[in-house]
Amino acid sequence: MVFIWGLALFSLLGNIFSSNFQPGNVAAQDWFVSVGFLTLGFLLLPSTILSLRRILGHPSRHINIPAGRFALSIVLIPFAIFAGDWLLNHGAGGWAAPLHILVALLSVGWILWIAIHNLNPGSGQRSWGALGSGLALTPIFAFILEIIGAIFFILILAIYIGTNSELTRAVNSISTLTTQLNPNMELVLERLQPLFNDPFVLIMTIAGLGIFVPLIEELFKPIGVILLLGRKLTEAQGFALGAICGAGYALVENLTVGANAETWAFTSVGRFGTSAMHILTAALSGYALVRAKNEKRYAALFGTYVVNVMIHGIWNTLVVLTATTGLSSSNTAPPPALFYIGPALLVTLALTCIFFLRRYNHRLAQTQQT
């Protein structure tokens, strides 16, 4: 918590000193990240307080999950997105930062409610601890291993680009642009087209984001459940606590990663689907972990991991292909129709994730009652 608040303070001070030299939208993006880190620190505060109380001998009560009326909170999300987009388009991007936080919290909170509202995850300390684990521990472990993997992929791409004069010129021109204080992002994307048009670069990108990243993240997302396997847990609790871990990880991405002010509204809508995917896969992992411990069904645990990696990989691959289709201009690039089909497939996958969260919730709730 102290480390994250330190990042927030460092970021806020940097924004104060640089705000006079940056356009409104660029400054807004920096404020989004700063306020995002500040919010993540506050989300770790309940776990810290409840843990301290437990050390001092005060038992933690069961967490109270909001009643059915909380589902109506979803109607606030479009209004918040519309208001934030209006502020960004009228040069008041810095004031949109609170709305960025509101949209992220409401989106993740609503999906998490779908997953756990009929279940009993346990004490408040356990539930907030699961959120803190997904919010703090998972990103740390995943980031370290992903950096190691990224170095490997970058070395391969560097060797390949070095043998291609057109790609080398594109990279050199991008390096020149990105050294400027406020680079022209449209020009940067235009210079990146040769990279997007190259099949090998596209394959390596998909291999990294569509295979390697899901393998790592799906391994660590249910870390809060892993830490509780020494306790007596039911499968319903494993599912609920796993969903909470996934929500913590989704909040880190929603609040800090990809908070581009120029495309904020579109990114916020897309993050809604990403959150559903993270919460579902972490919930399934939590369920499978507890089931494997209680019933010794380790083959089912491995199968669940494989399914989660596939869901995550399909999502990332669709995002990559949709983005590269919109930026590339070559016959070797993905077919242009994918630019329209990709978002439709992403929406379908997001709705499917929400459907299965709701289905598992009702099924486990019935098991919990019996």
N, C-alpha and C positions, 0 to 999 in steps of 0.2 A: 504494500500500500504506500509506504514511504517512497519507494523507488518510483512508482507510477506518478505520484504527486510531484516528485522531483522533476520528472520528464515534463509534466504539465507546467510547472513553474518556469523551467528553462524555455519551453515553447512559448509561453505567454510573454516572457520578457523579450524574446526574439521578435515576437509580433509587434510589441509596443515600439521597439527601436526601428523596425523595418516598415511599419505600416505607412509611413509618409513617402516611401519610395516605391510602393507597389500599387498596381491597379486594384480596384475594388474587389474583383472576383478572385484574384490571386491571394489577396489578403484574407478574403473570406475562407478560402480553403485552409489556410494556416490556422485561422481561428477555430474552424471545425475540428481540426486535429487536437488543438490545445484544450478546448472544452471537452473533447472526447476523452482525453487522458484524465482530466479532472473528474469526470463522471465515473470512469472506471475505478479510480481510487475510492470514491464514495461507495461504490458497489461492494468493495472489499471491507468496508467499515463494519457492517453488521456481523460478519463472520469473526472479525477481530474482537468485537465487544462480547459476543456470545461465547467465544472460546475463553476469554478472560473471566467471564462470569462462571463458567464451568470449573476453571482452575480454582476459583475462590469458593467453590462448593455450592453454587446456585444451579439447579437443574434447568435445562432448556425445554421450553414448552413446544408442543407440536405446532408446525407452521399452519397458519390459516390461509387457505387458498380462496381467492375471491369467488363470490357466487356467480350465478349465470348471467347477471346483468353486466359483468365485466366484458362479455362477448361483444357488447354494443360499442366498446371502445374502438373497434375497427373502423367505425364511421368517422372517427376523428382524424385518421391517417390521411385521407385525401385532402381534407381541409388544411392540415398542417403542411402537406407537400405543396399545395397551391399557394399558401401564404409565403412559404419559404422561397418558392420559385419567383413569386412576384417581387419580393425584396431583392433577390439576386439580379433580376432584370432591371431594377430601378436604382442600382448602385448602392444598395444598403445591405450588401452581403454579410457584413459582420454581425448584423442583427438577426440573421437567419441561423446563427449557430445554436441558439436554444431550441429552435424548431428542428434542427438536425438531430439534437439529442432526443427530443420528444418523439420524432418519427421512429428512431432506432429503438427506443425503449418500448413504445407501443407495439411495433411490429413484432419484436422478439417476445414481448410479454404476452401478446395475443396467441401466438403460435404455441408458446410454452403452456398457456392455460388450456388450450385444446388437448395437449398431451397429458396433463397431470390433474385436471380439475376434479376428477372422480377418484383419485388415488390418494394414498397417504404416504408421502415420501419419508416421514419421520420427524425428528425434532427440528427446530429452527436452526440449531447449530449445524446439524448434518446437512440440511438443505442449503443454507447459505455457504457452508463449506464446499459443497459440490459446485455451486456457482463460482466461488472463488478459485477452485481448482481448474475449472474449465477456462476461467478468465485469465489466470496467472500462470499456472503450471504448464498447461497444454501448449500455449504459444511459445513458451521458453524452450521446451524440449523439441517441438516441431521446428522452430526457427533455427536451432543449432544444426539439426540434421538436414534441413532443407538448404541451409547455406553450404554445407559440405557437398550436397548433391548439385547445387547450382554451380559451384566451382568446377565440378566435373563436366557438366553440360556446357558451361561457358568455354572451357578449354577446347572441347570438341568443335564448338561453333567457331571459335577464334581461328583454329587451324583450317577449317573449311572456308571461312570468309577470306582468310589470307591467300587462298588459292584462286579466288574469284575477284577479278579486278573491279567489276561493277559493284559487288557488295562491299569491297574495300572502300571505294569512293563514297558509297552511301554512308558507311559508318563514319568516315572522316568528316563528311559534311555535317552529320548529326552532332559529332563531338564539338565542332566549331559553333553550332547554334546553341547547344546546351551550356556553353561557358558564359553566355550572356546572362545579365541579371534577370530579365524577363523574356525568355525565349518565346518565339512565335510557334505555338504548338501545332497550328495548321501546317506551317512550313516543315516542322519536324516530322509530322505524319506523312507529308508528301515525300520527303526524302527517304522515309522508311519503306516506301512501296517496293523497292527491289527485294528487300528482306521478306516482306509478306508474300511476294510472288514466287519465292524460291521454295520448291517442294521439300528439300532437305531441312531447311530452317523451320518450316511448318511442322514437319514430322517430329523434329527434336523438341519443338515447343509443346506439341501435344503429348509427347512421351514424358516430358517434365511435369507439366501441369495436369495431364489426364491420367497418369499412372504413378509417377514417383511421389508427387505431393499427396494424393489420396492414400497411398500406402503408409506414409508417415503420419498424417493427421488422424486417420481412422484408428491408428494404433494408440494414440495418446489422448484422444478426445474423452473417453470414459474414465480418465485417471481418477476422478473423484470416487467412482464406484470401486476401482481397483484398490484404493486405499482403505475401503470399508469392507473388503471381502473377509476380513477376520471377524467381523460382527455377524450377527444373525440377521439376514435380509431375506425378504420375500421377492419373488420375481416381479411383482408389481412395484415394489420399492426400487428394485434394480432399474426397471424401465423409467420410473419417475426421476430418480437421481441421475440416470444417464441423460435424460432429456434436459435436466437443469445444467449439467456439464456442457452439453451442446449449446444451450442458450448462452452460457458464459463465453464460449468461444465465438459464437455468432456476434455477440456484442462487441468483442474486440475488433472484429472485421468491420462491423457496421459503423463503429464510432471513430475508427482511426484509419482504416485502409480504404482507398478508393473514394475518399470524400472530395471529389472534384466539384468545385462550385459551378463550373460551366454546365455540367451535365448532372447536377445534383438530383433533380427530380427523377430522371431516368434511372440513375444509380440507386436511389432509395427504393424504387419499385422493384428493381432487380435484386436488391439485397433481401427483400421480403422472401423471395423464392430460395435464395441461398440459405437464409436462416432456417426455413422449413427443412431443407436438406440436412443441415448440420444437426438440428435437433432430432430428426428421425433417426439418422445413422447412429448418433451417440446413445439414443434411447434403446435402440435395438441391441447395441453392444452391451449396455448396462443390463438389459434383460438376459442376454446370452451368457454374460459373465456369472450372474447369480445362479442361473439355471445350471451352468457347467459345474459350479461349486456344489450346489445342492444335490444334483442328480448325476454328476460325473459325465456329462454329455459334452465332451471336449470337441468331438467332430462337428457338432452343431455350432459350437462357438467359432471354430475356424470357418465354417460355411457362412455364418453371419458376417464375419470380418470380410470375406471375399465379396459378399453381396454389397456391403457398405462401400467397399472400395470401388465396385462397379458403378453404384449410384453416384458417388462423388466424382468418379472419373468421367462418366457420361455428362454430368453437369458441366464440369470444367472444359471438356472437349467441345461441347456445344457453344459455350461462351467464346472459346478461342476461335472456332470456325466462323461464328457469326461476326466477331470483331474483324478478323482478317478478310472476310468477304467484303465488308463495308469499306476497307482501306486499300484493298489490292485492285489491280487493273491488269490482269493477265489471264490467258487461257489455262495456265498451270495452277491458278489459284482455285479455291473452292468454288463450286457453281454459284452464280449470283442469286439463284432461287433460295439458297440457304440463308441469305440475309433476311428473308421473310419467313422461311420455314423454321429457322433456328429459334427465334423468340417464341414462336408458337409451341415448339417442342419443350422449351424451357418452362413456359407457363403450364403446359400439361404435366411436366415432371414435378413442378412445385405443388400443383393441386393434388397430384397422386401422393406426394409426401404428406400433405395435410390430411388426406383421406385415410391413410394408414395410421397416422398418429391418432386420429379420432377412433378408428376401428380398434386399435390395440387398447386405447384408453377404456372403451366400453367393455371389451372382453376381459381385461385384467380387473376392472372394477367388479364385475360379477364374480370372478374367482376370489377376489379379496373379501367379498361379503360372505362367501361360503367357507 
